Each structure stands twice: as C-alpha cells, then as structure tokens.
Amino acid sequence: MIGKFKYLAIVIAGIIFCSSHPSAADLKVEDISVSSLAWGDQTAKIKMTNLSYDYKTVVVKTDISFDGSEASPRRSFKNIFLIDPIFAATVSEPIEIPGNFGNMKLKFTFYDVVDTLDQLYDSQIFSSKELSNSFPVPESMKPYLQSPLALPMFVDKSQLFDSQAPRYYLLFLKLGKKPEEMAGILGTDLKYINFMADKLAARNYIKRSGGENLLNIAIIDNSALIKLRPKILETIEKVYDALKNNLPGYDSTITSLVSQGKLTRDRDNIMEPGSVLYHKQPVVLGLLLWNKLSHQFVNDGPVYNIFANSDPCRADMGDYMYLAVAQNDLPDKSFYYDLMDVDGERFYTSIGEISLDCEPVGESYKEVAKYYWNFPETDFPIIFSFDDAIDAGPLSILGKGCLESAESLKDAINSIYLDGGNLRLARGARYWCWNIVVSSVVDRLEKDGLIKKEGRGIYTFQKSQEE
C-alpha cells in the first residue's frame, strides 16, 4: 500500500508540475511581418496560434541593436498579450527604429509566462526570430562624418541622442539646411525628418515660430570654434598657472588651520567637516572649479542643476545642452551634477567617463520618461562631505585669479550666442567651454604631480547638515 501511495503522489506531483510549466508546443508563431525596416515608427504584425485549451499569456520582447558606426543605439522593450484557447491571433507590436547608419538587428523573442510580473527566463522561450537591415552612409553624408559630434556625458547614451540622425539634424539646422535637403543628405524621407523635428520640439531642443524650426540649444560648429579655440586655450593656460601658483599658499593655510584647531587632523573621516580639504584633486575638480567657479562662469552666480526635471539616464539637460564638433585637443570629459532632494544637497563630479545602471520606470517602445539610476560597483564614487563655512577660506586662496582668467572666454561666448537674446544658448556653450577648461587643467595638474586622482576620479560631495 505504501508503494502505491508513493506512486500516486509522484503522478500527482508530475501533473501539477506539467500544468505549471505548459508545453511550448502549445504555442506557435506562424508569421511576423514588419511594415518597414526603415528609420522611425513601424509596426510588426505577429500571428500566433494557441493550440491548448487554456488561455495563454505571451510576452514579446523586442531588441534592436546597431554596429558598424560611431553610434551604437540599442532598444529593448516588451509587450504582453493574452491569447484565447484554440485560437489564432494577430497582434500588433509597435517599434521604433533609431536613425543610425550601419547594420541593424531586430530580434523578437517570445515567452510563455504565468505571471506577467515574473522575471523572464530562457526556459520560457518558445520562439524567436531575427530580422536585419543595413543603412549605408550616403555619399552626401560622408563629409559630415569626418568630424564626429560631441554631446554632454550621458546625453550621448540617452534614447533621444544615442543615434546619429537627431544629432546631425541639429547641426544641419544650424547650417541653414531645409528639411528636404536634410532628407537628401541623410538618405531618408521627409516623413522621418518631420518625425525627428517633433521629438526634438517636444523636448524643447528646437522652437517653432511662423512655420520655422529654430534651434534652442548651443551648437558649436566650425565657425564658432575658430573664434572660441584661442580663448579656450588661453584660459586653460591662465587657470593652470593660477592654480599652480596658489597651491603652496593653500597647503600652508591648511597647516595653519590645523595648528589653530580650526580643522580636523583626521583626513579620512568624511563625517568630520573639512576633512575633504586634505584631498587636493577632488577639491580642485569638485569644490573649486565646478561647485564654486562654474556657478559664476556658466550660470552668472546661482547654483544650477543640469538635469532639472530629468535624470542622468533620460539626460534632458535643458538650458545647459550643447552639441559640438568634436576636437581631440579640446576634451570635455568632466562631469558635474548638483542635486537637492529629500537626502539633502549633494553634487556628483568626475574626470573621465562614468557608467550608470539605468532601470526604466515602465517599458515602452517610446522614450522612457523616468528611470531609477545608480552607479555600478565598478564606478561607485568616493564620498566626501563639505561645509561652506569651513571650506570658503582655503578655496578663496586656491582659486585666486582663476575666474578673472576666464573673463575673455565668457565674453567671446556671449558675443556669439547672446546675439539673439537667448541666454539658454549661451549657457550651453559656457558649460561646454568650462568643461574643456576643467578637464584640461585637472589633467595637466595631475601629469605635473601637483594633484593626484583618487580611485577612478568619481566623487560624491554631500553637504554637511546644520544642527
């Protein structure tokens, strides 16, 4: 009897297991057709058959990737469909193909799931199909690709600007090209040009007036570079010289404050206000050049947030957005992001690229409106605290003459970008120029052994809370 009961229990368990993990043979993908494999909004028509007597929940995951060009946009999104028993359903899957040159792969993966909130596993896959298309660079476009376009850190990886066409649309607008000319150069149609214009207008990167599309961000093209380059190089030299000359006085000030008992001796206790002053590279990069001097140079005084009403993943920079013809001798590889929220005031800064983990809040083939973001373990920042009352004296000595050294550069920017009265354009150009100054000066100070990068050169500065 015991043996029979054991056997019955095994059979029942098997039945339960099978019903929880339905056979993939119950579902079939009969056909996939895409309206077009061209740039822009497209629709995939998918015919699926449910051969079982149960309702089936199917997740369709769509992945788009590019290779073979300066930009490598990627898209990944999913849709959920309920298929009736013994039924052949044709469902529509909206997709957007980024405007990018190179080789595109479009992959559909189908999952048979029980709970739509569950994580997707390979064991749930019952079908997949891959389509591809090639977007060769038109001859008319090749001269423009000789000088790649530089975008602010994180913006170049955002869903709006990780592909080439939107970047060059803005450059062509600056060069006075008409929509029909743009379409011809890019090798696309007028419909896609208008599609891009709508997206850029929705984010306020272009303005519309009297049927015209007008730029609403700073574009630093070759004509602007001719005027700005000498001033940028001159400012780098002057700011470097000022800091080099001020560093001995800064060191003696720190020593004096310690002897007077006005500054902690514990350089590594971030809970001690003022301990950051021992760390010269973070001080020069973060506290002085970005968190103090850039307020004046970029924003005429007030604190500014480059991602106000956005985040580093969506990367909507608003007033501080720029697009520049990239120059190897003018690196804009630094970063500054001031943030005030429930955790208090803090800012992030770096010298060099940063990786981020971006988790979209909601998934859609359209642009994601919000992300949860964080630093991966490999790029987690070193944390410092700062206190304006303690830091102000040493910073004033360290920064003596630096802002004055940049006055002629700021005047040159204003003469180009304030001509139309749009302060937004001037701020974007100032942010780009100041980023180059910061990147170049910090690099040179490091090479000369005057300051030393700590960790990966990625820092978080948390403002000390008043009691």
JONORKA-V852181 format. One record per residue. N is the residue number from 1. RES is the residue in three letters. SS is DSSP state (@ for helix, = for strand, . for the rest). D_FIRST is the distance of its C-alpha to the first C-alpha in whole Angstrom. Layout:
# JONORKA-V852181
<<N RES SS D_FIRST> <N RES SS D_FIRST>>
This chain:
# JONORKA-V852181
<<1 MET . 0> <2 ILE @ 4> <3 GLY @ 5> <4 LYS @ 5> <5 PHE @ 6> <6 LYS @ 9> <7 TYR @ 10> <8 LEU @ 11> <9 ALA @ 12> <10 ILE @ 14> <11 VAL @ 15> <12 ILE @ 17> <13 ALA @ 18> <14 GLY @ 20> <15 ILE @ 21> <16 ILE @ 23> <17 PHE @ 24> <18 CYS @ 26> <19 SER @ 27> <20 SER @ 29> <21 HIS . 30> <22 PRO . 32> <23 SER . 33> <24 ALA @ 36> <25 ALA @ 37> <26 ASP @ 37> <27 LEU = 40> <28 LYS = 43> <29 VAL = 47> <30 GLU = 49> <31 ASP = 52> <32 ILE = 54> <33 SER = 58> <34 VAL = 60> <35 SER . 64> <36 SER . 66> <37 LEU . 65> <38 ALA . 68> <39 TRP . 69> <40 GLY = 68> <41 ASP = 66> <42 GLN = 64> <43 THR = 61> <44 ALA = 58> <45 LYS = 56> <46 ILE = 53> <47 LYS = 51> <48 MET = 47> <49 THR = 44> <50 ASN = 41> <51 LEU . 39> <52 SER . 36> <53 TYR . 35> <54 ASP . 35> <55 TYR . 38> <56 LYS = 39> <57 THR = 41> <58 VAL = 43> <59 VAL = 45> <60 VAL = 48> <61 LYS = 50> <62 THR = 53> <63 ASP = 55> <64 ILE = 59> <65 SER = 61> <66 PHE = 64> <67 ASP = 65> <68 GLY . 69> <69 SER . 71> <70 GLU . 72> <71 ALA . 70> <72 SER . 66> <73 PRO . 65> <74 ARG = 61> <75 ARG = 59> <76 SER = 55> <77 PHE = 54> <78 LYS = 51> <79 ASN = 51> <80 ILE = 47> <81 PHE = 47> <82 LEU = 44> <83 ILE = 44> <84 ASP . 43> <85 PRO . 40> <86 ILE . 41> <87 PHE = 44> <88 ALA = 47> <89 ALA = 49> <90 THR = 52> <91 VAL = 53> <92 SER = 56> <93 GLU = 55> <94 PRO = 59> <95 ILE = 60> <96 GLU = 63> <97 ILE = 64> <98 PRO . 67> <99 GLY . 70> <100 ASN . 70> <101 PHE . 71> <102 GLY = 69> <103 ASN = 66> <104 MET = 64> <105 LYS = 60> <106 LEU = 58> <107 LYS = 54> <108 PHE = 52> <109 THR = 48> <110 PHE = 45> <111 TYR = 42> <112 ASP = 39> <113 VAL = 38> <114 VAL . 36> <115 ASP . 39> <116 THR . 42> <117 LEU . 43> <118 ASP . 40> <119 GLN . 42> <120 LEU . 42> <121 TYR . 40> <122 ASP @ 41> <123 SER @ 37> <124 GLN @ 38> <125 ILE = 41> <126 PHE = 41> <127 SER = 45> <128 SER = 48> <129 LYS = 51> <130 GLU = 55> <131 LEU = 58> <132 SER = 61> <133 ASN = 65> <134 SER = 68> <135 PHE = 71> <136 PRO . 74> <137 VAL . 77> <138 PRO . 80> <139 GLU @ 83> <140 SER @ 84> <141 MET @ 82> <142 LYS @ 82> <143 PRO @ 85> <144 TYR @ 83> <145 LEU @ 81> <146 GLN . 83> <147 SER . 83> <148 PRO . 79> <149 LEU = 79> <150 ALA = 78> <151 LEU = 76> <152 PRO . 75> <153 MET . 72> <154 PHE . 69> <155 VAL @ 71> <156 ASP @ 71> <157 LYS @ 67> <158 SER . 67> <159 GLN . 65> <160 LEU . 69> <161 PHE . 71> <162 ASP . 68> <163 SER . 70> <164 GLN @ 73> <165 ALA @ 75> <166 PRO @ 75> <167 ARG @ 76> <168 TYR @ 79> <169 TYR @ 79> <170 LEU @ 81> <171 LEU @ 83> <172 PHE @ 84> <173 LEU @ 85> <174 LYS @ 87> <175 LEU . 89> <176 GLY . 90> <177 LYS . 88> <178 LYS . 87> <179 PRO @ 84> <180 GLU @ 85> <181 GLU @ 86> <182 MET @ 83> <183 ALA @ 81> <184 GLY @ 83> <185 ILE @ 83> <186 LEU @ 79> <187 GLY . 78> <188 THR . 76> <189 ASP . 77> <190 LEU @ 79> <191 LYS @ 76> <192 TYR @ 74> <193 ILE @ 77> <194 ASN @ 77> <195 PHE @ 74> <196 MET @ 74> <197 ALA @ 77> <198 ASP @ 75> <199 LYS @ 73> <200 LEU @ 75> <201 ALA @ 77> <202 ALA @ 74> <203 ARG . 74> <204 ASN . 78> <205 TYR . 78> <206 ILE = 81> <207 LYS = 83> <208 ARG = 84> <209 SER = 88> <210 GLY . 90> <211 GLY . 87> <212 GLU = 87> <213 ASN = 85> <214 LEU = 86> <215 LEU = 85> <216 ASN . 83> <217 ILE . 82> <218 ALA = 84> <219 ILE = 85> <220 ILE = 86> <221 ASP . 88> <222 ASN @ 90> <223 SER @ 93> <224 ALA @ 92> <225 LEU @ 91> <226 ILE @ 95> <227 LYS @ 96> <228 LEU @ 93> <229 ARG @ 92> <230 PRO @ 96> <231 LYS @ 95> <232 ILE @ 91> <233 LEU @ 92> <234 GLU @ 95> <235 THR @ 93> <236 ILE @ 90> <237 GLU @ 93> <238 LYS @ 95> <239 VAL @ 91> <240 TYR @ 91> <241 ASP @ 94> <242 ALA @ 94> <243 LEU @ 90> <244 LYS @ 92> <245 ASN @ 95> <246 ASN @ 93> <247 LEU @ 90> <248 PRO @ 92> <249 GLY @ 93> <250 TYR @ 90> <251 ASP @ 89> <252 SER @ 92> <253 THR @ 91> <254 ILE @ 87> <255 THR @ 89> <256 SER @ 91> <257 LEU @ 88> <258 VAL @ 86> <259 SER @ 89> <260 GLN . 90> <261 GLY . 87> <262 LYS . 86> <263 LEU . 83> <264 THR . 80> <265 ARG . 80> <266 ASP . 76> <267 ARG . 76> <268 ASP . 72> <269 ASN . 72> <270 ILE . 71> <271 MET . 71> <272 GLU . 75> <273 PRO . 77> <274 GLY . 79> <275 SER @ 77> <276 VAL @ 77> <277 LEU @ 81> <278 TYR @ 80> <279 HIS . 78> <280 LYS @ 81> <281 GLN @ 79> <282 PRO @ 77> <283 VAL @ 80> <284 VAL @ 82> <285 LEU @ 80> <286 GLY @ 78> <287 LEU @ 80> <288 LEU @ 84> <289 LEU @ 84> <290 TRP @ 81> <291 ASN @ 80> <292 LYS @ 84> <293 LEU @ 86> <294 SER @ 84> <295 HIS @ 84> <296 GLN @ 88> <297 PHE @ 88> <298 VAL @ 86> <299 ASN @ 86> <300 ASP . 89> <301 GLY . 88> <302 PRO . 84> <303 VAL . 81> <304 TYR . 79> <305 ASN . 76> <306 ILE . 75> <307 PHE . 72> <308 ALA . 73> <309 ASN . 70> <310 SER . 68> <311 ASP . 67> <312 PRO . 67> <313 CYS . 64> <314 ARG . 66> <315 ALA . 69> <316 ASP . 71> <317 MET . 75> <318 GLY @ 77> <319 ASP @ 80> <320 TYR @ 80> <321 MET . 78> <322 TYR = 80> <323 LEU = 80> <324 ALA = 82> <325 VAL = 83> <326 ALA . 82> <327 GLN . 84> <328 ASN . 83> <329 ASP . 86> <330 LEU . 85> <331 PRO . 81> <332 ASP . 80> <333 LYS . 76> <334 SER = 76> <335 PHE = 74> <336 TYR = 75> <337 TYR = 73> <338 ASP = 74> <339 LEU = 71> <340 MET = 71> <341 ASP = 68> <342 VAL . 66> <343 ASP . 66> <344 GLY = 70> <345 GLU = 72> <346 ARG = 72> <347 PHE = 72> <348 TYR = 71> <349 THR = 73> <350 SER = 73> <351 ILE = 75> <352 GLY . 73> <353 GLU . 70> <354 ILE . 67> <355 SER . 63> <356 LEU . 62> <357 ASP = 58> <358 CYS = 58> <359 GLU = 55> <360 PRO = 56> <361 VAL . 56> <362 GLY . 55> <363 GLU . 55> <364 SER . 57> <365 TYR . 59> <366 LYS . 62> <367 GLU . 63> <368 VAL . 61> <369 ALA . 63> <370 LYS . 61> <371 TYR = 60> <372 TYR = 58> <373 TRP = 60> <374 ASN = 60> <375 PHE . 61> <376 PRO . 58> <377 GLU @ 58> <378 THR @ 60> <379 ASP @ 63> <380 PHE . 62> <381 PRO . 66> <382 ILE = 68> <383 ILE = 68> <384 PHE = 72> <385 SER = 73> <386 PHE = 77> <387 ASP . 79> <388 ASP @ 82> <389 ALA @ 84> <390 ILE @ 84> <391 ASP @ 84> <392 ALA @ 87> <393 GLY @ 89> <394 PRO @ 88> <395 LEU @ 87> <396 SER @ 91> <397 ILE @ 92> <398 LEU @ 90> <399 GLY . 90> <400 LYS . 94> <401 GLY . 95> <402 CYS @ 92> <403 LEU @ 92> <404 GLU @ 96> <405 SER @ 95> <406 ALA . 93> <407 GLU @ 96> <408 SER @ 97> <409 LEU @ 94> <410 LYS @ 93> <411 ASP @ 96> <412 ALA @ 96> <413 ILE @ 92> <414 ASN @ 94> <415 SER @ 97> <416 ILE @ 94> <417 TYR @ 91> <418 LEU . 93> <419 ASP . 96> <420 GLY . 94> <421 GLY . 93> <422 ASN . 89> <423 LEU @ 88> <424 ARG @ 85> <425 LEU @ 86> <426 ALA @ 88> <427 ARG @ 85> <428 GLY @ 83> <429 ALA @ 86> <430 ARG @ 86> <431 TYR @ 83> <432 TRP @ 83> <433 CYS @ 86> <434 TRP @ 85> <435 ASN @ 82> <436 ILE @ 84> <437 VAL @ 86> <438 VAL @ 83> <439 SER @ 81> <440 SER @ 84> <441 VAL @ 86> <442 VAL @ 82> <443 ASP @ 82> <444 ARG @ 85> <445 LEU @ 85> <446 GLU @ 82> <447 LYS @ 84> <448 ASP . 87> <449 GLY . 85> <450 LEU . 86> <451 ILE . 82> <452 LYS . 79> <453 LYS . 76> <454 GLU . 73> <455 GLY . 69> <456 ARG . 69> <457 GLY . 72> <458 ILE = 70> <459 TYR = 70> <460 THR = 69> <461 PHE = 72> <462 GLN = 71> <463 LYS = 74> <464 SER . 74> <465 GLN . 74> <466 GLU . 76> <467 GLU . 76>>
